[in-house]
Amino acid sequence: MNDINESKTCVLNDKRRGGCGTCDSHCAHRIALNGYNGKGGRVASAMIPNKYRHLTLANSPVRAERPKVYEFLDKYAERFNDGTIDKNLYLWSREPGTGKTTTSVALLNEHITRSYLRHIKNGETVPQNLGMLFDINEFQTAYNLATMTRDNDKLDELGTQLQRVSHSPFVVIDDIGIRDATEAFKSYVHSVINYRLTNGLPTVYTSNLPIDEMADVFDDRLYDRIRDNCGVLHFDGKSKRGRV
């Protein structure tokens, strides 16, 4: 991939006047965030899949479909500039493919980029962990396989991941409406959420359930705490997956 094409996928493109089209692949900021040749960087270490790593609120394909949601999120993201965000978000829809995961990851990338620029502006060392995506379905699959095969090394790795998610300054927990899971697995997820709530760490949840139905997933105390500090955004409509 040539330098220009690489720069077009830089997550900082929207933050630079005129974009990153004139930058080369050796830009220190691009490498710090995007890594080099798809490896390393704070966006990759946030567990964000390749196809989402360039997304921002400005270039999200969901923006045109949900202008009111994105108007709200633009204002929400402004708080990332000074690190004063203090409210969680709950993005939900009954149907899959309505844009809630795409939107939540775009918001995560906004937090990573804006936090990075804030630390640079203030002359501070930039932490490696500026945010994380916690895909519960993916994590549950890995956990079940490691448990079934008694892979203790993998279980230790997953435990380390849970610690990183618990302490990260900003986290997207994707597909929080877990029902078909062991009590042990649920307890791990609950502990992450409880730690983040207790320590005031902002979290974005996505779910296929309205927030009131989360009372059937969590105990009453944890459900009440999630609900009390959440802005709820409904992604109504039908799935757009597979449409040309």
N, C-alpha and C positions, 0 to 999 in steps of 0.2 A: 504493500500500500504506500502510495507516495505521501510526501509531507502535507500537501494541501488537503488531500482526502482525509488524512488522519486528523488534521486540525478541525475539519468540519464536524467531527464527532466529539470534539472536546466539550466537556460539560460546562466549561467557562465561556463558550461561544456567545451566550446571551449577555454576559457580564462585561464584555469588551466592546467599546464603541467601534462599529464597523465589523464586529465579529473577529474570529480567529483565522480568517482566510489567508492572512499574510504571515502567520506564525509557522515555524517549522517543528519537526517532531522532537527537537531538543529543547523546547520551551520548558523551563524548570517548573513552572506552575502546572502545565499540562501533564508532565511526568508525575508530579506530586499527587495529582488527583486521578488522572486516567492511567498512569503507569506508562510503560514503554512496550510497544508491540503487544498490547492487550494484557500485559502482566504487571502485577504490582499496582500501587496507587491506592489512594484512600477510598475511591469508589468501588474498586474490585474487592478490597478488604471488608467492605460493608456487606458482602454476600449478595450483591446485586448482579443478576444475570446479564450477560453481554448485551442482549437486545434492549435492555433498559438503561444502559450506562450513560447514554447521551441525553436522556430525558430531563427536561425542566418544565416548570409551569408554562413558560412561554412557548415551547415547541411541542408540548403534549398534543397528540392527535385527538384527545378527548375534549380539549379546550373549546373548540367551536360548537360541540354538541351540548356542553353544559356551562354556558357563560356565567350564570349566577353562582354556581359552585366555585368556579375559578376566580370570580371577582372576590368572593369571600376568602379563598385561599391566598390570593395575592396579598391581601391585608394581613392575613395570619403569618405569611412568610416574612413580612417586613420586620417582625419581632426577632427573626433570626439574626438580623443585622447587629443587634446589641445584646443578643443572648438572653432576652427577657421573656421568652415564651413560657407560659405557665398553664396552658389549657390543652387537654388531650382532644383527639378527634375520633369519631366513629363513622366509618364509611360503609354503607350497607346496601345490598339489593338482594331480592329473592333470586333473580336470574344471574347466572354467570355471564361474563363477557360484556358488562356494562361500563367498564372503564375504571372501576374503583382501585384495582391493583396498579394499573398504569398511573393513575393520579397519585396514589400514595407514594409510589417510587419516585415520581417527579418531585413530590414534596420533600422526600428524603434527600434527593440530589440537591435541591435548593438549600437544605440545611447544611449539607456537607460543603457546598461551594461558598455559601455566605459565611459560614463559621470559619472556613479557611481564610477568606479574604479579611475577616475581622481580626483574626490573630495576626496576620501579616501586617495589617494597618497599625495595629497596636505594638508591633515589634516583639511579639511573643512567639515562643516555640509552638508550632502547630501540632496538636496531638494526632496520632495516627488514627485513632478511633473517633470519628466525628458523627457517626450514625451507623445503624445496621438495619438490614431487612431480616426478619425472623419469619421464614416460611414454615408454618406449623405442619402442613402436609408433608413437605420435604423432610423436615426434622423427624416427624413421626415414623415415616418410612425407614429412615436410617436407624432410628432407635429400635424399631421392631426387628429389623434385620440383625442388628448387633446383639440384641437380647436373645434372639432365636439361635444365633450361631455362637453365643457366649464369647463375643469378640470384645474383650475387656479394654483393649487399646482404643477401639472405636468408641466405646462407652466413655472412656476418659476424655477423648477428643470432643464428644458431644457435651460432656460436662463443662469443659473449658469454654465451649461455644455459649452455653447457657450463662456462664459467668460474664462473658463479654456483652451479651445481650442485656443482662441485668444492669450492668454499670454504664452502658453506652449513653452518651448525652441525648440521643434522639433515636427512637426505634419505630419501625413499622412492623406490626405483628399481623401477618397476612393470614386470613381465614381463621379467625379466632373461635368460630362456632363449633368446637370439637365436641362430638357426642360419642362416637364409637372409638373409645380409647380406654386403656387400662387406668385404674385409679392412680397407679404409680406415675404414668405419663402425665395425667392431668395435674398431679401434684407438682411436677416440675414446671409446667406452664403457669400454674397458679403462683408458684414461688417467684417466678420472674415478674409477673404482673404486680404482685403484692410489693415486691422490693421497689419497683419503679414508682408505684403510687406513694409508698411510704417516704421515698426520697425526692418526690416532686420532679421526677424525670419525665419529660414529655413523650407521649406515645400516641401513635396513630394505629387504630385497629381497623381491619376490614373484616366483613362478615356477610354471610348470606341470611342472617337473622336480624330482625329489628332488635334494638337494644333491650326492650322489655323482655324478650324471650331468652336473653342471656341469663335470666334468673334461674332457668332450668339447667344451665351449664355450670354455673359457679355457685358457691354458697352465698347466702344472703348478704353477708358482710362484704365480701369482695365485689359482688354485683352492685351493691349500693355505692361503693367507692368508685367503681368504674363509671357508673351512670352520673354521679354527682359532679364529676369534673370533665365531662365530655360534651363537645359540640357534635351534634348528630347531622350527618349529610346523607340524604337518601338518593341513590342512583337509580331512579325509576326507569322503566322502559324494558324492551326486550334485548336479548343478547345480540351483539353485532359481530360475533366471531364467525369467520368463514365467509362474510359478505365481500363482494368485489366492488 
